[in-house]
Amino acid sequence: MSDPLLARLDPPDVGKDLTPRVVDTFATTRGPLGEVLVARSAEGVTYVRPVDDDADHTGFRAEYRRRLGRPLLPDDGPVPAIDARTRVDLRACSPFERDVLDVTASIPAGQTRPYGWVAREVGRPAAVRAVGTVLARNPVPLIVPCHRVTKADGSLGRYMLGEAAKARLLAAEGADLGRLAAFTTAGVVLIGSDTTGIACLPSCHHARRITDAHRVPFRSAAAAREAGYRGCRVCRPGV
Amino acid sequence: MTGTATDLRAALVDDLDDGFAAVVRTYQGLLLGTALRLTGDRPAAEDLAAEAFLRAFRALRDYDAGRIAALELRGWLVTVLLNEHRNTIRTATRRPALSGVPVPERAAPDPGPADVATRADPALAAALAALPAVQRDAVVLRHVADLDVPGVAAALGVGEGTARSHVSRGLARLRTLLAPPDRSAP
């Protein structure tokens, strides 16, 4: 190789292992409800699913290959338990999916918001069904708390890990499910305070502070508006 | 070498994830070194090589065993890297505000010595980027990735004569781009 240009083209040895950047790993670890399967990239948790009975986790790995399109191997080290503070890697999501998951992650623990609220918050108020679809296939349940998103009437609705798990998670976070269910049964979706003229979603912590004597129930945002109420700036109920 | 490639193809057919991890271990030196020549920048080279591997994995998902068994992994991976790099150049050209590969009309006149510490050679990368795509691909496959002419021809999907001519024209153009400026010119 006497030609200096050819010598210059010869690739150098960069000496760096790309494996952690290219190959993701998975393991069983602890979640708020017990054992879950968790896949991770170098950037964060990419995928969480309920544990399965299959020792090889064939379905989990096939789904990962289809959805994430990244190689996945068993993790040989200890994997930390997951909770709402676990760092996630959502690069495989579309911008709309990321927006929906970001907004969902902003719902405080122990509180609930309807699908329509999430659609409004991402700036696509008509996309309620699309929001439901995104959350039904949430790649990182338990970390991004899709269990805090309910049907429009406040009833819990479906959940990837089962409706009972949804109730258990919310109860563990301090939600008063009996109180919320009573509002749903009565057809109440908003609660106003006649001292402030402000309407809240029932699980908003401001709504919980309204005393019985001053609580004004509403069956719709339109009804609250007509009564001259404005929406709470914290829970933004769309009034 | 051939033995390795055969083993790797069998490993990919047997278990795509496991097999691919072995592919990364085997070819990351080649892809990183080639990416460094193309980008002239360490972080960009790592991004490019990692992205190329992931693109290759996504492609392999849809390949059946027969197609994997017939893959010339080395040339195929470098071709994936070259295509990924071309997309990066396009994106950087469309969105000049983003940091990316500079695409000069001509390479910087005085290339200067290659950066010894990072083994990066930005002037060479700029000159490569200024080549017509097919010449760049041919030069990189032949003289960076060290494929033989039939390998280059197969990777480019052209005849050997055409491949040889792309390589030699690309090299000639590189020499012009990298030549010291003519000081007598006005």
Interface residues (C-beta under 8 A of the other chain):
Chain A: L5 L6 R8 L9 D10 P11 P12 D13 V14 G15 K16 D17 L18 T19 R21 V22 V23 R61 R65 R66 G69 R70 P71 L72 L73
Chain B: L16 D17 D18 F20 A21 V24 R25 Q28 G29 L30 L31 L32 G33 T34 L36 R37 R42 A45 E46 A49 A50 F53 L54 F57 R58 R61 A114 R119 D121 L124 V139 V140 H143 V144 A145 L171 L174 R175 L178
